[in-house]
Amino acid sequence: MPSGPAVWSGMAADHPGGYDPAALERLVCFEDFHQAAREVLTESAYDYYRSGALREWTLAENERAWQRWCFVRRSLVDVSAIDTSTTVVGQPVDFPVLIAPTAFHRLATPDGEVATARAAASLGTVMVNSTLSTVALEEVAATGAPRWFQLYVFTDRGLTRELVERAVAAGFTALVPTVDAPTIGIRYADQRNRFVLPDGMELANVAESLGASGGSGSGLRAFSAQFDQTLTWKDLEWLSGLTSLPLIPKGVITAADARRAVDAGARGVVVSNHGGRQLDGDPATADALGAVVDAVGGDIDVLVDGGIRSGTDVVKAVAMGATAVLVGRAVLWALAAGGQAGVERMLGLLRDEVADTLRQLGVPRVGDLTPDVVRPVGH
Ligand SMILES: Cc1cc2nc3c(=O)[nH]c(=O)nc-3n(C[C@H](O)[C@H](O)[C@H](O)COP(=O)(O)O)c2cc1C
């Protein structure tokens, strides 16, 4: 990196160092943002963002599974007024797409998570800030963006408690403990690259106590030895005791675990397999969603992420019973391609696609979507 902020080492050396609005306007879909990001990210950062666990079956299956559903369209409905807004665990959003917690946004853009948070705020949605943020949670909070905090529980429970207390003090309005990561999954590309954060970039929330270390494989995997593998659903009650914020466990994939979450006091669950990055062989989230909705949808909000690439995927998920979806890689690609403006453009396109899908489908309001407007392909 010859010039520019020292921390921007995720960028390829020939990146112009700024974002060209005209170039950004030519990006119109997930694949465009993905391609643009690939051109500017270092190989190691790109691989870290893209990869999934082991053979990446779950990663690919997440995308495929939404394509196994089609719509049951209603003709000649008054669709002159479209309403994409909804409320997710008490939080109003302008459209049912939230920003999933993903680590290390400074690999993509100098402002890192601050850029992401500002984009969430300007599009009227929530940013879920990762524990593994490269900007301190207090700085993310200072943007004023609607914000939830994703929590990894460390063996050092004092550190974990401190993180929760900081998130509460900084005005985060929900806690999202991740339940599908007893350790970070094995990702071949990261092993090959011996992934570590570049010099000048740090885990801003936990830097004093922990740091990505080198070693022979992925530094992140080595680091995750500090995740608490004794964690059980009972510990969710311990978390409830620390804060009155709603708990929304993320990484639930079965009806049985969703019920356990409700029993432990959860106010929502995120049906997720971590974007195919943890257990390769976990089912696609589109395939897991229905059973979770049947089990707990009447009691709490059910969110879903994984493989959401367009507005039709969003509408299918909500029709199948999700209150909203989260997007991970779509945000990372947009962040690399255009910083805050890139994420704003990507989210704006997604919002417009949701509105267009509702109009074409003959269901003017997100709140009116029901399971009978989708069916499995071929049935
Ligand atoms: C690069 C990357 C980093 C991630 N980091 C975290 C994290 O720190 N905490 C977490 O709970 N989930 C993390 N996830 C999982 C996302 O929250 C989300 O479940 C996933 O990205 C959704 O799939 P999608 O990328 O296909 O949209 C990460 C995902 C990616 C791609």
The ligand as an SDF file (V2000), in Angstrom:
LIG
                    3D

 31 33  0  0  0  0  0  0  0  0999 V2000
  -16.5110  -12.4000    6.2340 C   0  0  0  0  0  0  0  0  0  0  0  0
  -17.5870  -12.7980    7.1890 C   0  0  0  0  0  0  0  0  0  0  0  0
  -17.4060  -12.5460    8.5420 C   0  0  0  0  0  0  0  0  0  0  0  0
  -18.4130  -12.8980    9.4510 C   0  0  0  0  0  0  0  0  0  0  0  0
  -18.2440  -12.5840   10.7680 N   0  0  0  0  0  0  0  0  0  0  0  0
  -19.2220  -12.8950   11.6530 C   0  0  0  0  0  0  0  0  0  0  0  0
  -19.1090  -12.5120   13.0100 C   0  0  0  0  0  0  0  0  0  0  0  0
  -18.1490  -11.8680   13.4210 O   0  0  0  0  0  0  0  0  0  0  0  0
  -20.1080  -12.8780   13.8510 N   0  0  0  0  0  0  0  0  0  0  0  0
  -21.2160  -13.5710   13.4180 C   0  0  0  0  0  0  0  0  0  0  0  0
  -22.0990  -13.8780   14.2160 O   0  0  0  0  0  0  0  0  0  0  0  0
  -21.3620  -13.9170   12.1310 N   0  0  0  0  0  0  0  0  0  0  0  0
  -20.3920  -13.5850   11.2330 C   0  0  0  0  0  0  0  0  0  0  0  0
  -20.5620  -13.9170    9.9120 N   0  0  0  0  0  0  0  0  0  0  0  0
  -21.8190  -14.5560    9.4590 C   0  0  0  0  0  0  0  0  0  0  0  0
  -22.8380  -13.4940    9.0330 C   0  0  0  0  0  0  0  0  0  0  0  0
  -23.3610  -12.8230   10.1600 O   0  0  0  0  0  0  0  0  0  0  0  0
  -24.0320  -14.1020    8.2680 C   0  0  0  0  0  0  0  0  0  0  0  0
  -24.5580  -15.1660    9.0230 O   0  0  0  0  0  0  0  0  0  0  0  0
  -23.6840  -14.5800    6.8700 C   0  0  0  0  0  0  0  0  0  0  0  0
  -22.7350  -13.7290    6.2580 O   0  0  0  0  0  0  0  0  0  0  0  0
  -24.9550  -14.6380    6.0200 C   0  0  0  0  0  0  0  0  0  0  0  0
  -24.6950  -15.1860    4.7810 O   0  0  0  0  0  0  0  0  0  0  0  0
  -24.4120  -14.3260    3.4400 P   0  0  0  0  0  0  0  0  0  0  0  0
  -22.9960  -13.8540    3.5330 O   0  0  0  0  0  0  0  0  0  0  0  0
  -24.6250  -15.3260    2.3730 O   0  0  0  0  0  0  0  0  0  0  0  0
  -25.4020  -13.1690    3.4090 O   0  0  0  0  0  0  0  0  0  0  0  0
  -19.5810  -13.5560    8.9810 C   0  0  0  0  0  0  0  0  0  0  0  0
  -19.7410  -13.7980    7.6230 C   0  0  0  0  0  0  0  0  0  0  0  0
  -18.7750  -13.4130    6.7160 C   0  0  0  0  0  0  0  0  0  0  0  0
  -18.9920  -13.6740    5.2560 C   0  0  0  0  0  0  0  0  0  0  0  0
  1  2  1  0
  2  3  1  0
  2 30  2  0
  3  4  2  0
  4  5  1  0
  4 28  1  0
  5  6  2  0
  6  7  1  0
  6 13  1  0
  7  8  2  0
  7  9  1  0
  9 10  1  0
 10 11  2  0
 10 12  1  0
 12 13  2  0
 13 14  1  0
 14 15  1  0
 14 28  1  0
 15 16  1  0
 16 17  1  0
 16 18  1  0
 18 19  1  0
 18 20  1  0
 20 21  1  0
 20 22  1  0
 22 23  1  0
 23 24  1  0
 24 25  2  0
 24 26  1  0
 24 27  1  0
 28 29  2  0
 29 30  1  0
 30 31  1  0
M  END
$$$$
